[in-house]
């Protein structure tokens, strides 16, 4: 087990290093002079001003030296300074990180927790009318884009509850009730497609597990259907479920950008969109790196969860 964890840590380090290099190079391969684009259509721009900003961002140095300085500073938590606000980029990211994490966590909690009993229900009621109707609902959920669902939810609330305001964000520490109230619609918009996808995955994995020899043996020994379903079959069905849940969580970290725009939530999504519009070079680079790192770390946690679920992993 220790060897497995060490191997995954080495893989994690290699992936993070390659990802940082990819982010660094993609930003610099954008066509055009990045400094001139950042300064925009300012008629007072001079060659001296361009040179000064380029030197301040370190863009006048060799590309390998730029990467080395950036990655070593980033490892110390120094992502540079925001061009427009003059504040440290790390401070800008920290101020906008919690709304995105909360939105992602609540969406995963709702979508992941509900998908297990729903998938088990569809597997054990296979062929019944209730199972067919539930499966049709999940297929519909897969076809609905999150941003469209969010807009429709806002429209319905505005129409039938005009006095209720669900836009914006209130920190949980300030007002827990209002915080959760404003999180309801964006969580529904993000979790419904996940719920539909994961419940169908659980159904498929459960159907396969229920047809295995070990479940038939458990039934032959007198175990009731509930015990066979939730103790014997579900544990094996959770392996592909956790894999898909981890990938979905990673995508939610970056995919919440549109939902944050729709519901005016000041998270990392709105931050990176604003940075792109302002050509805020250091902020764009650091925010993308943080989102990508979150995706990689979530999948690393999924690898560790395999140790608790699948005994075969511990034997490797």
Buried (B, 14 or more C-beta within 10 A) or exposed (E): EEEBEEEBEEEBEEBBEEBBEEBBEEBBEEEEEBBBEBBEEEEEBEEEEBEEBBEBBBBEBEEEEBBEEBBEEBEEEBBBBBBBEEEBBBEBBEEBBBBBBBBBEBBBEBBBEBBBEBBBBBBBBBEEEEBEEBBEBBEEBEEBEBBEBBBEBBEEBBEEEEEEEBBEBBEBEEEEEBBBBBBEBBBBBBBBBBBBBBBBBBBBBBBBBBEEEEBEEBBEEEBEEEEBBEEBBBEBBBBBBBBBBBBBBBBBBBBBBBBBBBBEBBBBBBBBBBBEEBBBBBBBBBBBBBBBBBBBBBBBEBBEBBBEBBEEBEEE
